[in-house]
Amino acid sequence: TISGYAQALRDDVVEDEQKKKQYLDAICQKSKRMDDLIGLFFEYVKIDSEGFSLHKEKIDLAELFRENIALFYSDFERKGIGVELDIPEESVIWELDRIQFSRALSNLIGNELRHVEKGKSILMKMQCDEEQEEVRIVLADTGEQIEDSVAQHIFEPFVIASKIVKMHGAVLYLDRNSTKDYTKAFVIVLRK
């Protein structure tokens, strides 16, 4: 697509100014997507490499979750998706690799942005037991339900998120029987 549109513009095949702008917009969008895919590929290779290890430190997981949501908040507003947050006010201290766990969270939040339609809503919440021995991070939405055939392969686009979560000794799964208010949820469960 990039090559075809660029050649058409170079060879003055397109004369209509609005069409030129559409071609340039498409080139920009496709280039960004390619850049994202290449970055994802390098991260995938790095995580699978023999020398890769996490750099864990004690961090406030509730604050990290809020920071990652904030990065996408204006995009959700622009797309017309309602966002409900349910995150503890108090600190939830956990030993994590801040950069890698942020990558997993942003991968899942970005997925909600891409696949939930305008007018739908998303719930992002964190639940802890009293002793903070177990934490559940839930990203639920009112979007379309995921069919069985798709659900079997659902984590293939999230290979990196899934691997990062697993490296932290945690579990990532899809809950398709979420609640009466939400059709599905991605859930991360961390235990000490």
Summary of the structure (lengths in Angstrom):
residues: 192
radius of gyration: 19.6
end to end distance: 48.1
largest distance: 67.1
contacts: 516
relative contact order: 0.12
helix: 47%
strand: 22%
